[in-house]
């Protein structure tokens, strides 16, 4: 059989099956030139136009055509499977899902996905710290025994753990960079021992003259303004902006170390009495709560990174729990003073004092550095 006869037969069967009218403009030879074929084992030959070879043009429909004896001798009575690509509008009834094999995740991939989700939840525990602090405060006021077991002997280890968590997530370069910002350290020091004592004197005077509180409570507010910042502020800074945590730690450590001299002088100026300071106890507190935990975290992060990567996801929820204990325990232990007739007034004045200090510190630093 000649090449022209074979192409004419293929065109005839194709038009009959698809019910397409003859196209005189398309010769048999040109059609054959536009056809390509590939072998489909075991008994079929796939023919389809080259211009529809891409699957994006449409879906392919095939149909068998019997070949006469002359052709069967060449192909051993096999069939030619002619494939014509039709557009999507002619093949809406065919569901692609029937011809595709969906790739299901392996058990290992599922386990890794669950593990990643669990780690993400652990790391996100810091985001609920404000809610946890409020809840611990309410619980301490409503049911003090829930926190009274957490006595003062646990404060140093708890705060040390928070500083260890900061050290694990930092490097020695961060602290070296903090020392390269003397202007920021000086601004923090001035705010700590100049701005805060002035605000403390104002609120202490207001508490005695306007609110009619006892002199001891007014003096207590003034003394509160003279002491250095606590370590919880470092952890709060770490949650807000981890890159600023080393600077906060340096500022807090410097103010705590110099408070040995500054606090007695301020107390003498504000209340007329020199407040005794336990120098040995303060130095020991700095070493236990700040230096040793942060150094341990930095060394662990430097020489044992795998251990740090393993324990790092568990630090946020534990830190939130420890912070809740450090907030709720003092309230629970001093519940009688909190619920005294002056408790509400003292609470209002303390909140107003700290809020004013926050606003003043933010405004002054923004004015100086911007």
C-alpha positions, 0 to 999 in steps of 0.5 A: 500500500502506498503512503497516499493510500494509507493516509487517505484511509486514516483520514476517512476513519478519523472523520467517520469516528469524530463526525467531522466533514471532509476537509478538501483543503487538507491533503492526505500527504500534508495530514500524514506529515503532521502526524507522528507516532509512537509505539504502545505495547503490545498491540497498538500504534499511537498517532496524533497531530504534532500541533496538538502534542502538548497536553495543554492544548486539550485532551487526546481521544483515541480510536482503533482502525483495522488495517487491510492485509497489505498493511497487516503484513508490515505491522503483524495485524496490529491496530493503529490507534489514531489520536485526535486532540480535542479542546476542553469544551468537547471533553468536559465529561471526562474527569481528569481525576480519573486519569491522575494518580494523586501523590499521597504523603509518606508516613515520614512526611506526615510525622515531620509535618506534625513535628513542625506544627508542634514546634511552631506551637511551642515557639508561639507560646511567648505570644500569649504572655500578656494573657498568662500574666493577667490570668496569674494576677487574677488567680493570685487575687482570687485563690492565693494558695495557688502561688504561696508555695512559690516563696522568695527562695525560688525567685533567683533560680526562676529569674536565672532560668529566664536569663539562660533562655535569653543567652541560648538565643543570643551570641557573644557578638550581640553583647559586644555590639551592645557595648558599642552603644554608649549613648543608649546605655547612658540614656537608659542610666539617666532614665533609671536614676534621674527620671524615675526618682523624680516621678517617684517623688511626685507620685509619693507626694501625691499619695500623701497629700491628695489620697491621704495615704500614710507616710510609710506608703508614700515613702515606699513609692519613692523608694520603689523609684530609686531601685534598679530595674528587675530581670523580668524587664530583660525577658520582656525586651527579648520577647518584644525585640530579641536584638535589643535584649543584650542592650537591656541586659547590659543596662540592667546589670550596670544599674544594678551594680551601681545601685550599691552607691546610687540608691542610698544617695537617692533615698537620703535625698528623697525621704531624708534617710539613708537606705542600707544596701547589702553589697555582698548580697547584691553582687551575689544576686547579679552573679547568680541571676545575670552573669552565670545563666547568660554565660551558660546559655552563650557557651551552650549555644557556641559549643553545643548547637545541637543541644540548643536546637533540641531544647530551644522550642521548649524554652518559650512555654517554660519561660511563660510559666516561670514568668506567671509564677514570678508575677502571681507569687508576690501578690499571693504572699502579700494578699493581706496588704493588697486587700487592705483599705489602701490597696486600691489606691496604692495599685492605682498610684503604682500603675500610674507611676510605671505608665508615666515612666514608660511614656517619659522614657519613650518620649525622651529617647525618641527626642534624643535619638531621632 
